[in-house]
Amino acid sequence: MTLLAAVLLAAFVVAAAAAVAAGLAAARARRRHRRALDERGWLLERERQAAASGAVAAERARIARELHDIVSHNVSVMVVQAGAAREVLAASAADVPPDVAGALAAVEGAGRDALKELRHLLGLLAPAADGAEEHFEPQPGLDGLSRLVDRIAFAGLPVDVFINGEPRPLPAGIDTTAYRIIQEALTNALKHGEADRAEVSVRYAERSLRIEVLNTGPARPARRTAPVGTGRGLLGLRERIAVYGGDFDARRRFGGGFRVRARIPLDAA
């Protein structure tokens, strides 16, 4: 082998070794990059799940607080009425069987015990941030729908309301849930700024209450009509309706806009 051939062979070996080393280094870099991407994706998923869990927990606490207020308000009224009736009977000159006064006293005592337990349970489920005493107030219901619609319209989103069926009194929890569904749907339509008009339909069926909120907006491709529901507000609505075993669906509409539908059974309420 001549000296030139030996030099060329050595140069080829060095070049090949350098190429192999560079290839291995590039492969290791790609593996590190993939691992970094996988780890970042895992962390983002963990954060998303934590945020969703936090939103669900916060909404459950809010539901607990609202149901607590509803029940506490009604029990408070019962206690006051029972106590007033007992005092009226005691001051009356009529001959009242002693069992009646005893029954009223039992109702009053049971009501006060129930209020104490409700306060204790609410403290476990949704403690007040400032430790202040709770104030029991009736939660909003469908009787406040017109005021809600007026506020949304004043903020810039006209709303048409359609009531189907014969309106009738609803259980307080369902009444509040129905109001919150409409409130959240209209607030989202107003907040995201794509809707130019909204429609609210409330249908009193024989065994269920059906709610639909539609809004119009810029045209969207047909593929965007898939169900959605990862927002915190929508998660909260699902939690509310799940309390009563109802159905919930929220999706973008073909041709633009958004649709929220809910069905709340009334026979199991």
GROMACS elastic network, one bead per residue, 0.5 to 0.9 nm:
[ bonds ]
;  ai    aj funct       b0    kb
    1     4     6  0.81714   500
    1     5     6  0.62238   500
    1     6     6  0.65809   500
    2     5     6  0.52577   500
    2     6     6  0.63037   500
    2     7     6  0.87035   500
    3     6     6  0.50780   500
    3     7     6  0.61920   500
    3     8     6  0.86465   500
    4     7     6  0.51030   500
    4     8     6  0.61742   500
    4     9     6  0.85645   500
    5     8     6  0.50639   500
    5     9     6  0.60490   500
    5    10     6  0.85269   500
    6     9     6  0.50900   500
    6    10     6  0.61242   500
    6    11     6  0.85305   500
    7    10     6  0.51367   500
    7    11     6  0.61110   500
    7    12     6  0.85803   500
    8    11     6  0.50307   500
    8    12     6  0.61050   500
    8    13     6  0.86099   500
    9    12     6  0.50401   500
    9    13     6  0.61736   500
    9    14     6  0.86082   500
   10    13     6  0.50887   500
   10    14     6  0.61452   500
   10    15     6  0.85344   500
   11    14     6  0.51151   500
   11    15     6  0.60659   500
   11    16     6  0.84910   500
   12    15     6  0.50633   500
   12    16     6  0.59845   500
   12    17     6  0.84449   500
   13    16     6  0.50698   500
   13    17     6  0.60184   500
   13    18     6  0.84652   500
   14    17     6  0.50944   500
   14    18     6  0.60514   500
   14    19     6  0.85310   500
   15    18     6  0.50211   500
   15    19     6  0.60690   500
   15    20     6  0.85680   500
   16    19     6  0.50097   500
   16    20     6  0.61019   500
   16    21     6  0.84866   500
   17    20     6  0.50801   500
   17    21     6  0.60409   500
   17    22     6  0.84584   500
   18    21     6  0.50347   500
   18    22     6  0.59947   500
   18    23     6  0.84560   500
   19    22     6  0.50201   500
   19    23     6  0.60226   500
   19    24     6  0.85410   500
   20    24     6  0.60991   500
   20    25     6  0.84741   500
   21    24     6  0.51012   500
   21    25     6  0.60382   500
   21    26     6  0.84782   500
   22    25     6  0.50130   500
   22    26     6  0.60207   500
   22    27     6  0.85172   500
   23    26     6  0.50277   500
   23    27     6  0.60953   500
   23    28     6  0.85536   500
   24    27     6  0.50057   500
   24    28     6  0.61100   500
   24    29     6  0.85011   500
   25    28     6  0.50654   500
   25    29     6  0.60961   500
   25    30     6  0.85823   500
   26    30     6  0.61081   500
   26    31     6  0.85777   500
   27    30     6  0.50297   500
   27    31     6  0.61616   500
   27    32     6  0.85723   500
   28    31     6  0.50546   500
   28    32     6  0.61371   500
   28    33     6  0.85065   500
   29    32     6  0.50540   500
   29    33     6  0.60507   500
   29    34     6  0.85681   500
   30    34     6  0.60870   500
   30    35     6  0.85090   500
   31    34     6  0.50458   500
   31    35     6  0.60720   500
   31    36     6  0.84553   500
   32    35     6  0.50339   500
   32    36     6  0.60244   500
   32    37     6  0.85359   500
   33    37     6  0.61206   500
   33    38     6  0.85176   500
   34    37     6  0.50016   500
   34    38     6  0.59968   500
   34    39     6  0.84157   500
   35    39     6  0.59639   500
   35    40     6  0.83992   500
   36    39     6  0.50759   500
   36    40     6  0.60128   500
   36    41     6  0.84781   500
   37    40     6  0.50046   500
   37    41     6  0.60050   500
   37    42     6  0.84568   500
   38    41     6  0.50504   500
   38    42     6  0.60736   500
   38    43     6  0.85498   500
   39    43     6  0.60975   500
   39    44     6  0.85226   500
   40    43     6  0.50257   500
   40    44     6  0.60553   500
   40    45     6  0.84792   500
   41    44     6  0.50427   500
   41    45     6  0.60680   500
   41    46     6  0.84927   500
   42    45     6  0.50667   500
   42    46     6  0.60993   500
   42    47     6  0.85751   500
   43    47     6  0.61138   500
   43    48     6  0.85157   500
   44    48     6  0.60496   500
   44    49     6  0.85331   500
   45    49     6  0.60559   500
   45    50     6  0.84059   500
   46    49     6  0.51238   500
   46    50     6  0.60141   500
   46    51     6  0.84909   500
   47    51     6  0.60110   500
   47    52     6  0.84949   500
   48    51     6  0.50757   500
   48    52     6  0.61071   500
   48    53     6  0.85054   500
   49    52     6  0.50157   500
   49    53     6  0.59832   500
   49    54     6  0.84002   500
   50    53     6  0.50284   500
   50    54     6  0.59872   500
   50    55     6  0.84922   500
   51    54     6  0.50153   500
   51    55     6  0.60954   500
   51    56     6  0.86026   500
   51   232     6  0.84816   500
   52    55     6  0.50158   500
   52    56     6  0.61578   500
   52    57     6  0.85461   500
   52   230     6  0.77927   500
   52   231     6  0.82388   500
   52   232     6  0.68232   500
   52   235     6  0.77203   500
   53    56     6  0.50822   500
   53    57     6  0.60693   500
   53    58     6  0.84887   500
   54    57     6  0.50539   500
   54    58     6  0.60214   500
   54    59     6  0.85011   500
   55    58     6  0.50888   500
   55    59     6  0.61008   500
   55    60     6  0.85188   500
   55   231     6  0.89902   500
   55   232     6  0.56567   500
   55   233     6  0.82079   500
   55   235     6  0.72774   500
   55   236     6  0.71586   500
   56    59     6  0.51042   500
   56    60     6  0.60471   500
   56    61     6  0.85418   500
   56   232     6  0.75990   500
   56   235     6  0.64364   500
   56   236     6  0.60807   500
   56   239     6  0.71040   500
   57    60     6  0.50532   500
   57    61     6  0.61664   500
   57    62     6  0.85772   500
   57   236     6  0.89857   500
   58    61     6  0.50815   500
   58    62     6  0.61921   500
   58    63     6  0.86253   500
   58   126     6  0.85313   500
   58   236     6  0.83802   500
   59    63     6  0.60426   500
   59    64     6  0.84340   500
   59   232     6  0.87388   500
   59   233     6  0.86313   500
   59   235     6  0.82269   500
   59   236     6  0.53099   500
   59   237     6  0.84539   500
   59   239     6  0.73459   500
   59   240     6  0.80651   500
   60    64     6  0.60313   500
   60    65     6  0.85140   500
   60   125     6  0.84272   500
   60   126     6  0.87033   500
   60   236     6  0.76826   500
   60   239     6  0.70378   500
   60   240     6  0.78106   500
   61    65     6  0.61309   500
   61    66     6  0.86146   500
   61   122     6  0.85191   500
   61   125     6  0.59553   500
   61   126     6  0.50871   500
   61   127     6  0.87731   500
   62    65     6  0.50320   500
   62    66     6  0.61780   500
   62    67     6  0.85684   500
   62   126     6  0.73815   500
   63    66     6  0.50895   500
   63    67     6  0.60279   500
   63    68     6  0.82808   500
   63   177     6  0.88771   500
   63   239     6  0.86875   500
   63   240     6  0.70306   500
   64    67     6  0.51812   500
   64    68     6  0.58684   500
   64    69     6  0.85259   500
   64   122     6  0.69857   500
   64   125     6  0.69831   500
   64   126     6  0.72092   500
   65    69     6  0.61658   500
   65    70     6  0.86456   500
   65   122     6  0.66319   500
   65   125     6  0.82008   500
   65   126     6  0.67275   500
   66    69     6  0.50550   500
   66    70     6  0.61982   500
   66    71     6  0.86395   500
   66   138     6  0.85401   500
   66   139     6  0.65620   500
   66   173     6  0.80830   500
   66   176     6  0.82680   500
   67    71     6  0.60465   500
   67    72     6  0.82346   500
   67   139     6  0.84596   500
   67   172     6  0.83593   500
   67   173     6  0.63229   500
   67   176     6  0.89139   500
   68    71     6  0.52935   500
   68    72     6  0.57599   500
   68    73     6  0.82750   500
   68   118     6  0.66600   500
   68   119     6  0.80200   500
   68   121     6  0.88841   500
   68   122     6  0.69858   500
   68   136     6  0.82023   500
   69    72     6  0.50612   500
   69    73     6  0.58493   500
   69    74     6  0.85610   500
   69   134     6  0.87163   500
   69   135     6  0.78836   500
   69   136     6  0.50057   500
   69   137     6  0.59643   500
   69   138     6  0.65276   500
   69   139     6  0.71436   500
   70    73     6  0.52860   500
   70    74     6  0.64320   500
   70    75     6  0.86835   500
   70   136     6  0.75827   500
   70   137     6  0.71927   500
   70   138     6  0.56545   500
   70   139     6  0.64458   500
   70   172     6  0.66719   500
   70   173     6  0.72235   500
   71    74     6  0.52578   500
   71    75     6  0.60184   500
   71    76     6  0.83752   500
   71   115     6  0.87578   500
   71   118     6  0.85101   500
   71   138     6  0.89883   500
   71   172     6  0.85184   500
   71   173     6  0.89078   500
   72    75     6  0.50808   500
   72    76     6  0.58131   500
   72    77     6  0.84780   500
   72   114     6  0.84341   500
   72   115     6  0.62525   500
   72   118     6  0.73411   500
   72   119     6  0.87442   500
   72   136     6  0.64229   500
   72   137     6  0.84729   500
   73    76     6  0.51449   500
   73    77     6  0.63393   500
   73    78     6  0.87729   500
   73   136     6  0.56870   500
   73   137     6  0.63183   500
   73   138     6  0.64780   500
   74    77     6  0.51447   500
   74    78     6  0.63116   500
   74    79     6  0.87451   500
   74   138     6  0.86328   500
   75    79     6  0.61444   500
   75    80     6  0.86028   500
   75   111     6  0.60464   500
   75   112     6  0.81736   500
   75   114     6  0.78033   500
   75   115     6  0.72200   500
   76    79     6  0.51014   500
   76    80     6  0.61884   500
   76    81     6  0.85664   500
   76   111     6  0.72492   500
   76   112     6  0.78695   500
   76   115     6  0.76030   500
   76   136     6  0.88541   500
   77    80     6  0.51876   500
   77    81     6  0.61004   500
   77    82     6  0.85097   500
   78    81     6  0.51730   500
   78    82     6  0.60110   500
   78    83     6  0.85140   500
   78   107     6  0.81996   500
   78   108     6  0.75484   500
   78   111     6  0.71853   500
   79    82     6  0.51552   500
   79    83     6  0.60856   500
   79    84     6  0.85073   500
   79   107     6  0.71322   500
   79   109     6  0.78217   500
   79   110     6  0.84264   500
   79   111     6  0.55445   500
   79   112     6  0.68596   500
   80    83     6  0.51861   500
   80    84     6  0.60683   500
   80    85     6  0.85412   500
   80   108     6  0.76003   500
   81    84     6  0.50682   500
   81    85     6  0.60370   500
   81    86     6  0.85170   500
   81   108     6  0.84367   500
   82    85     6  0.51445   500
   82    86     6  0.61491   500
   82    87     6  0.86958   500
   82   104     6  0.55648   500
   82   105     6  0.72566   500
   82   107     6  0.66228   500
   82   108     6  0.56052   500
   83    86     6  0.51082   500
   83    87     6  0.62656   500
   83    88     6  0.86412   500
   83   104     6  0.71051   500
   83   105     6  0.70789   500
   83   107     6  0.86153   500
   83   108     6  0.60640   500
   84    87     6  0.51879   500
   84    88     6  0.61441   500
   84    89     6  0.85960   500
   85    88     6  0.50740   500
   85    89     6  0.61325   500
   85    90     6  0.85600   500
   85   101     6  0.85789   500
   85   104     6  0.74193   500
   86    89     6  0.51600   500
   86    90     6  0.61635   500
   86    91     6  0.87216   500
   86   100     6  0.84066   500
   86   101     6  0.57892   500
   86   102     6  0.85452   500
   86   104     6  0.59552   500
   86   105     6  0.68865   500
   87    91     6  0.62133   500
   87    92     6  0.84965   500
   87   101     6  0.87972   500
   88    91     6  0.52063   500
   88    92     6  0.60072   500
   89    93     6  0.81579   500
   89    94     6  0.79574   500
   89    96     6  0.71406   500
   89   100     6  0.88028   500
   89   101     6  0.71908   500
   90    93     6  0.81063   500
   90    96     6  0.85345   500
   90   101     6  0.77507   500
   91    94     6  0.88508   500
   92    95     6  0.81002   500
   92    96     6  0.83768   500
   93    96     6  0.85099   500
   96    99     6  0.84097   500
   96   100     6  0.71132   500
   96   101     6  0.79010   500
   97   100     6  0.57187   500
   97   101     6  0.74218   500
   98   101     6  0.54580   500
   98   102     6  0.63086   500
   98   103     6  0.86795   500
   99   103     6  0.60002   500
   99   104     6  0.86099   500
  100   103     6  0.51075   500
  100   104     6  0.62752   500
  100   105     6  0.86235   500
  101   104     6  0.51777   500
  101   105     6  0.61678   500
  101   106     6  0.85975   500
  102   105     6  0.50636   500
  102   106     6  0.61422   500
  102   107     6  0.86664   500
  103   106     6  0.50035   500
  103   107     6  0.62121   500
  103   108     6  0.86355   500
  104   107     6  0.50499   500
  104   108     6  0.61783   500
  104   109     6  0.85858   500
  105   108     6  0.50873   500
  105   109     6  0.61009   500
  105   110     6  0.85239   500
  106   109     6  0.51148   500
  106   110     6  0.60024   500
  106   111     6  0.84443   500
  107   110     6  0.51667   500
  107   111     6  0.60689   500
  107   112     6  0.86759   500
  108   111     6  0.51383   500
  108   112     6  0.63267   500
  108   113     6  0.87387   500
  109   112     6  0.51957   500
  109   113     6  0.62583   500
  109   114     6  0.86126   500
  110   113     6  0.50901   500
  110   114     6  0.61089   500
  110   115     6  0.86941   500
  111   114     6  0.50063   500
  111   115     6  0.62876   500
  111   116     6  0.87495   500
  112   115     6  0.51179   500
  112   116     6  0.63787   500
  112   117     6  0.87866   500
  113   116     6  0.51254   500
  113   117     6  0.63187   500
  113   118     6  0.86431   500
  114   117     6  0.51172   500
  114   118     6  0.61096   500
  114   119     6  0.86686   500
  115   118     6  0.50094   500
  115   119     6  0.62274   500
  115   120     6  0.86189   500
  116   119     6  0.52261   500
  116   120     6  0.62977   500
  116   121     6  0.87434   500
  117   121     6  0.61014   500
  117   122     6  0.84931   500
  118   121     6  0.51233   500
  118   122     6  0.60251   500
  118   123     6  0.84766   500
  119   122     6  0.51682   500
  119   123     6  0.61709   500
  119   124     6  0.88454   500
  119   134     6  0.81909   500
  120   123     6  0.51245   500
  120   124     6  0.66199   500
  120   125     6  0.89291   500
  121   124     6  0.51358   500
  121   125     6  0.62360   500
  121   126     6  0.83889   500
  122   126     6  0.54502   500
  122   127     6  0.64913   500
  122   128     6  0.88341   500
  123   126     6  0.55384   500
  123   128     6  0.72214   500
  124   127     6  0.62021   500
  126   129     6  0.88033   500
  127   130     6  0.86387   500
  127   131     6  0.73243   500
  128   131     6  0.50692   500
  128   132     6  0.65431   500
  128   133     6  0.82701   500
  128   134     6  0.80358   500
  129   132     6  0.78083   500
  130   133     6  0.89723   500
  131   134     6  0.87393   500
  138   141     6  0.87906   500
  138   172     6  0.86150   500
  139   172     6  0.80335   500
  139   173     6  0.86040   500
  139   175     6  0.87714   500
  139   176     6  0.62609   500
  140   143     6  0.76197   500
  140   144     6  0.63064   500
  140   145     6  0.87589   500
  140   175     6  0.76982   500
  140   176     6  0.55928   500
  140   177     6  0.89754   500
  140   179     6  0.67661   500
  140   180     6  0.82957   500
  141   144     6  0.56885   500
  141   145     6  0.72638   500
  141   172     6  0.75848   500
  141   173     6  0.87491   500
  141   174     6  0.83973   500
  141   177     6  0.77501   500
  141   178     6  0.71064   500
  141   179     6  0.52386   500
  141   180     6  0.81947   500
  142   146     6  0.82559   500
  142   175     6  0.61037   500
  142   176     6  0.73217   500
  142   178     6  0.68853   500
  142   179     6  0.54723   500
  143   146     6  0.73642   500
  143   147     6  0.86448   500
  143   175     6  0.87341   500
  143   179     6  0.87420   500
  144   147     6  0.54376   500
  144   148     6  0.63924   500
  144   149     6  0.88216   500
  144   179     6  0.78597   500
  145   148     6  0.50399   500
  145   149     6  0.61176   500
  145   150     6  0.85633   500
  145   179     6  0.69628   500
  145   182     6  0.83683   500
  145   183     6  0.86347   500
  146   149     6  0.50889   500
  146   150     6  0.61371   500
  146   151     6  0.86879   500
  146   161     6  0.86584   500
  147   150     6  0.50574   500
  147   151     6  0.62865   500
  147   152     6  0.87359   500
  148   151     6  0.52025   500
  148   152     6  0.63151   500
  148   153     6  0.86216   500
  148   179     6  0.89680   500
  148   182     6  0.88966   500
  148   183     6  0.72189   500
  149   152     6  0.51237   500
  149   153     6  0.60332   500
  149   154     6  0.84713   500
  149   157     6  0.89727   500
  149   158     6  0.80926   500
  149   159     6  0.63397   500
  149   160     6  0.83753   500
  149   161     6  0.83266   500
  149   183     6  0.87083   500
  149   186     6  0.84809   500
  150   153     6  0.50775   500
  150   154     6  0.60047   500
  150   155     6  0.85697   500
  150   158     6  0.85282   500
  150   159     6  0.82730   500
  151   154     6  0.50769   500
  151   155     6  0.62640   500
  151   156     6  0.89013   500
  152   155     6  0.50750   500
  152   156     6  0.66178   500
  152   157     6  0.57794   500
  152   158     6  0.71662   500
  152   159     6  0.75570   500
  152   186     6  0.72423   500
  152   187     6  0.75308   500
  152   190     6  0.74745   500
  153   156     6  0.51888   500
  153   159     6  0.63104   500
  154   157     6  0.71992   500
  154   158     6  0.79516   500
  155   158     6  0.87140   500
  155   190     6  0.78898   500
  156   190     6  0.75902   500
  156   196     6  0.83622   500
  157   186     6  0.85077   500
  157   189     6  0.81704   500
  157   190     6  0.63278   500
  157   195     6  0.74317   500
  157   196     6  0.61901   500
  157   197     6  0.57478   500
  157   198     6  0.70572   500
  158   196     6  0.73721   500
  158   197     6  0.52386   500
  158   198     6  0.63476   500
  158   199     6  0.85683   500
  159   186     6  0.86408   500
  159   197     6  0.60758   500
  159   199     6  0.54764   500
  159   200     6  0.71305   500
  159   215     6  0.88140   500
  160   197     6  0.81387   500
  160   198     6  0.63954   500
  160   200     6  0.61445   500
  160   201     6  0.84472   500
  161   198     6  0.87381   500
  161   199     6  0.59197   500
  161   201     6  0.59411   500
  161   202     6  0.79602   500
  162   199     6  0.77084   500
  162   200     6  0.61465   500
  162   202     6  0.63286   500
  162   203     6  0.82898   500
  163   166     6  0.82722   500
  163   167     6  0.78682   500
  163   200     6  0.84188   500
  163   201     6  0.59209   500
  163   203     6  0.59477   500
  163   204     6  0.79335   500
  164   167     6  0.79601   500
  164   201     6  0.74475   500
  164   202     6  0.61182   500
  164   204     6  0.61858   500
  164   205     6  0.83278   500
  165   202     6  0.84594   500
  165   203     6  0.57744   500
  165   205     6  0.65220   500
  165   206     6  0.88185   500
  166   203     6  0.83874   500
  166   204     6  0.62192   500
  166   205     6  0.83794   500
  167   170     6  0.89277   500
  167   203     6  0.83671   500
  167   204     6  0.62306   500
  168   204     6  0.78359   500
  169   172     6  0.86782   500
  169   175     6  0.84006   500
  170   173     6  0.81833   500
  170   174     6  0.64825   500
  170   175     6  0.56539   500
  170   266     6  0.82174   500
  171   174     6  0.54453   500
  171   175     6  0.60606   500
  171   176     6  0.87094   500
  171   266     6  0.84950   500
  171   269     6  0.70799   500
  172   176     6  0.62063   500
  172   177     6  0.85948   500
  173   176     6  0.52304   500
  173   177     6  0.61580   500
  173   178     6  0.86607   500
  173   269     6  0.89530   500
  174   178     6  0.60510   500
  174   179     6  0.85446   500
  174   209     6  0.88776   500
  174   241     6  0.86943   500
  174   244     6  0.78703   500
  174   264     6  0.76217   500
  174   266     6  0.83585   500
  174   269     6  0.79774   500
  175   178     6  0.52813   500
  175   179     6  0.63877   500
  175   180     6  0.87813   500
  176   179     6  0.51010   500
  176   180     6  0.61692   500
  176   181     6  0.86866   500
  177   180     6  0.50539   500
  177   181     6  0.61937   500
  177   182     6  0.88013   500
  177   237     6  0.82037   500
  177   240     6  0.64585   500
  177   241     6  0.72721   500
  178   181     6  0.52259   500
  178   182     6  0.65375   500
  178   183     6  0.86320   500
  178   202     6  0.89733   500
  178   209     6  0.83590   500
  178   210     6  0.88540   500
  178   211     6  0.74468   500
  178   241     6  0.89013   500
  178   262     6  0.86200   500
  178   264     6  0.83736   500
  179   182     6  0.53799   500
  179   183     6  0.60432   500
  179   184     6  0.86121   500
  180   184     6  0.59321   500
  180   185     6  0.84273   500
  180   237     6  0.77795   500
  180   240     6  0.88709   500
  181   184     6  0.53488   500
  181   185     6  0.61836   500
  181   186     6  0.86187   500
  181   211     6  0.81128   500
  181   213     6  0.87577   500
  181   234     6  0.89496   500
  181   237     6  0.63233   500
  181   240     6  0.87294   500
  181   241     6  0.89633   500
  181   260     6  0.84951   500
  181   261     6  0.89676   500
  181   262     6  0.80076   500
  182   185     6  0.51938   500
  182   186     6  0.60560   500
  182   187     6  0.83476   500
  182   200     6  0.74356   500
  182   211     6  0.78453   500
  182   212     6  0.81377   500
  182   213     6  0.67720   500
  182   260     6  0.87047   500
  183   186     6  0.53848   500
  183   187     6  0.59438   500
  183   188     6  0.85365   500
  184   187     6  0.50726   500
  184   188     6  0.60716   500
  184   189     6  0.85738   500
  184   233     6  0.67037   500
  184   234     6  0.79820   500
  184   237     6  0.80659   500
  185   188     6  0.52548   500
  185   189     6  0.62662   500
  185   190     6  0.87059   500
  185   213     6  0.66020   500
  185   214     6  0.84517   500
  185   233     6  0.86295   500
  185   234     6  0.85290   500
  185   259     6  0.84084   500
  185   260     6  0.67932   500
  186   189     6  0.50124   500
  186   190     6  0.61457   500
  186   191     6  0.84353   500
  186   198     6  0.75212   500
  186   200     6  0.87910   500
  186   213     6  0.75394   500
  186   214     6  0.87528   500
  186   215     6  0.83358   500
  187   190     6  0.50816   500
  187   191     6  0.58353   500
  187   192     6  0.85252   500
  188   192     6  0.60072   500
  188   193     6  0.84309   500
  188   233     6  0.84290   500
  189   192     6  0.57257   500
  189   193     6  0.65035   500
  189   194     6  0.70113   500
  189   195     6  0.58468   500
  189   196     6  0.87989   500
  189   197     6  0.88377   500
  189   198     6  0.79042   500
  189   214     6  0.89345   500
  189   215     6  0.68230   500
  189   216     6  0.89358   500
  189   257     6  0.86047   500
  189   258     6  0.78488   500
  190   193     6  0.53698   500
  190   194     6  0.76536   500
  190   195     6  0.68561   500
  190   196     6  0.87344   500
  191   194     6  0.84303   500
  192   195     6  0.77907   500
  193   196     6  0.80510   500
  193   217     6  0.87588   500
  194   215     6  0.88656   500
  194   216     6  0.77453   500
  194   217     6  0.51414   500
  194   218     6  0.66295   500
  194   257     6  0.74875   500
  195   198     6  0.72290   500
  195   215     6  0.57449   500
  195   216     6  0.50381   500
  195   218     6  0.76654   500
  195   256     6  0.88955   500
  195   257     6  0.64751   500
  195   258     6  0.84104   500
  196   215     6  0.73405   500
  196   216     6  0.59933   500
  196   217     6  0.62139   500
  197   214     6  0.84357   500
  197   215     6  0.56363   500
  197   216     6  0.57483   500
  197   217     6  0.79946   500
  198   213     6  0.70661   500
  198   214     6  0.54695   500
  198   216     6  0.65192   500
  199   212     6  0.79490   500
  199   213     6  0.56189   500
  199   214     6  0.50866   500
  199   215     6  0.62548   500
  199   216     6  0.89138   500
  200   211     6  0.74303   500
  200   212     6  0.58735   500
  200   214     6  0.66034   500
  200   215     6  0.88869   500
  201   210     6  0.79713   500
  201   211     6  0.56933   500
  201   212     6  0.51092   500
  201   213     6  0.63950   500
  201   214     6  0.85631   500
  202   209     6  0.73140   500
  202   210     6  0.58718   500
  202   212     6  0.67067   500
  202   213     6  0.88599   500
  203   208     6  0.83949   500
  203   209     6  0.58981   500
  203   210     6  0.50170   500
  203   211     6  0.63906   500
  203   212     6  0.86457   500
  204   207     6  0.82067   500
  204   208     6  0.66674   500
  204   209     6  0.50660   500
  204   210     6  0.66301   500
  204   211     6  0.89728   500
  205   208     6  0.51574   500
  205   209     6  0.58237   500
  205   210     6  0.72190   500
  205   266     6  0.89147   500
  206   209     6  0.81884   500
  206   266     6  0.81370   500
  206   267     6  0.86046   500
  207   264     6  0.86962   500
  207   265     6  0.59917   500
  207   266     6  0.51755   500
  207   267     6  0.54413   500
  207   268     6  0.87686   500
  208   246     6  0.88949   500
  208   263     6  0.65096   500
  208   264     6  0.54299   500
  208   267     6  0.71547   500
  209   262     6  0.81374   500
  209   263     6  0.57471   500
  209   264     6  0.51676   500
  209   265     6  0.64145   500
  209   266     6  0.67857   500
  210   261     6  0.74955   500
  210   262     6  0.57644   500
  210   264     6  0.64662   500
  210   265     6  0.87085   500
  211   260     6  0.79665   500
  211   261     6  0.56915   500
  211   262     6  0.51728   500
  211   263     6  0.64722   500
  211   264     6  0.85060   500
  212   259     6  0.71614   500
  212   260     6  0.56004   500
  212   262     6  0.65127   500
  212   263     6  0.89185   500
  213   258     6  0.81826   500
  213   259     6  0.57662   500
  213   260     6  0.51479   500
  213   261     6  0.65871   500
  214   253     6  0.86211   500
  214   257     6  0.73482   500
  214   258     6  0.58781   500
  214   260     6  0.65507   500
  214   261     6  0.86974   500
  215   253     6  0.87618   500
  215   256     6  0.85155   500
  215   257     6  0.52373   500
  215   258     6  0.54688   500
  215   259     6  0.66465   500
  216   219     6  0.88061   500
  216   253     6  0.83819   500
  216   255     6  0.86123   500
  216   256     6  0.60866   500
  216   258     6  0.68095   500
  217   220     6  0.85691   500
  217   255     6  0.81843   500
  217   258     6  0.77367   500
  218   255     6  0.74965   500
  218   256     6  0.50154   500
  218   257     6  0.66448   500
  219   253     6  0.88493   500
  219   254     6  0.76766   500
  219   257     6  0.74031   500
  220   223     6  0.81621   500
  220   224     6  0.64378   500
  220   225     6  0.80944   500
  220   252     6  0.81900   500
  220   253     6  0.78242   500
  220   254     6  0.66121   500
  220   255     6  0.54131   500
  220   257     6  0.78998   500
  221   224     6  0.56325   500
  221   225     6  0.77291   500
  221   254     6  0.71970   500
  221   255     6  0.70964   500
  221   256     6  0.80903   500
  222   225     6  0.57139   500
  222   226     6  0.85536   500
  222   253     6  0.83301   500
  222   254     6  0.56092   500
  222   255     6  0.72828   500
  223   226     6  0.66241   500
  223   254     6  0.84807   500
  224   227     6  0.84787   500
  224   251     6  0.85192   500
  224   252     6  0.64330   500
  224   253     6  0.79406   500
  224   254     6  0.76459   500
  225   228     6  0.85480   500
  225   251     6  0.60890   500
  225   253     6  0.55601   500
  225   254     6  0.58121   500
  225   255     6  0.89097   500
  225   256     6  0.88729   500
  225   258     6  0.89081   500
  226   251     6  0.61727   500
  226   252     6  0.68702   500
  226   253     6  0.87633   500
  227   249     6  0.72358   500
  227   250     6  0.60418   500
  227   252     6  0.71290   500
  228   231     6  0.82513   500
  228   234     6  0.86620   500
  228   249     6  0.81533   500
  228   250     6  0.59057   500
  228   251     6  0.52423   500
  228   252     6  0.75672   500
  229   232     6  0.81980   500
  229   233     6  0.85460   500
  229   234     6  0.54440   500
  229   235     6  0.64720   500
  229   238     6  0.86787   500
  229   249     6  0.81076   500
  229   250     6  0.63969   500
  229   251     6  0.77037   500
  230   233     6  0.84627   500
  230   234     6  0.67238   500
  230   235     6  0.65066   500
  231   234     6  0.52859   500
  231   235     6  0.61634   500
  231   236     6  0.86017   500
  232   235     6  0.50089   500
  232   236     6  0.61432   500
  232   237     6  0.87101   500
  233   236     6  0.50365   500
  233   237     6  0.63622   500
  233   238     6  0.87971   500
  234   238     6  0.62732   500
  234   239     6  0.86550   500
  234   250     6  0.78072   500
  235   238     6  0.51346   500
  235   239     6  0.63247   500
  235   240     6  0.87431   500
  236   239     6  0.50824   500
  236   240     6  0.62637   500
  236   241     6  0.87601   500
  237   240     6  0.50312   500
  237   241     6  0.61995   500
  237   242     6  0.84176   500
  237   248     6  0.78707   500
  238   241     6  0.52859   500
  238   242     6  0.59458   500
  238   243     6  0.87191   500
  238   246     6  0.88003   500
  238   247     6  0.80638   500
  238   248     6  0.62851   500
  238   249     6  0.86189   500
  239   242     6  0.50771   500
  239   243     6  0.64988   500
  240   243     6  0.54504   500
  240   244     6  0.75024   500
  240   246     6  0.89254   500
  241   244     6  0.55461   500
  241   245     6  0.63735   500
  241   246     6  0.52015   500
  241   247     6  0.67189   500
  241   248     6  0.70376   500
  241   262     6  0.77387   500
  241   263     6  0.79945   500
  241   264     6  0.66843   500
  242   246     6  0.57094   500
  242   247     6  0.74366   500
  242   248     6  0.85724   500
  242   264     6  0.89235   500
  243   246     6  0.76938   500
  244   264     6  0.65514   500
  244   265     6  0.68313   500
  244   266     6  0.85221   500
  244   268     6  0.77006   500
  244   269     6  0.70275   500
  245   263     6  0.89733   500
  245   264     6  0.70424   500
  245   265     6  0.69228   500
  245   268     6  0.85393   500
  246   262     6  0.72227   500
  246   263     6  0.53481   500
  246   265     6  0.59348   500
  247   261     6  0.80916   500
  247   262     6  0.55761   500
  247   263     6  0.51017   500
  247   264     6  0.67504   500
  247   265     6  0.88253   500
  248   260     6  0.76354   500
  248   261     6  0.57961   500
  248   263     6  0.65985   500
  248   264     6  0.87822   500
  249   259     6  0.80605   500
  249   260     6  0.58696   500
  249   261     6  0.51785   500
  249   262     6  0.64470   500
  250   258     6  0.75118   500
  250   259     6  0.56844   500
  250   261     6  0.63180   500
  250   262     6  0.86840   500
  251   257     6  0.89218   500
  251   258     6  0.59326   500
  251   259     6  0.55399   500
  251   260     6  0.67224   500
  251   261     6  0.89627   500
  252   255     6  0.87473   500
  252   256     6  0.68828   500
  252   257     6  0.58994   500
  252   259     6  0.60978   500
  252   260     6  0.88292   500
  253   256     6  0.53136   500
  253   257     6  0.52964   500
  253   258     6  0.51221   500
  253   259     6  0.62447   500
  254   257     6  0.76760   500
  254   258     6  0.87077   500
  265   268     6  0.63107   500
  265   269     6  0.70435   500
  266   269     6  0.51549   500
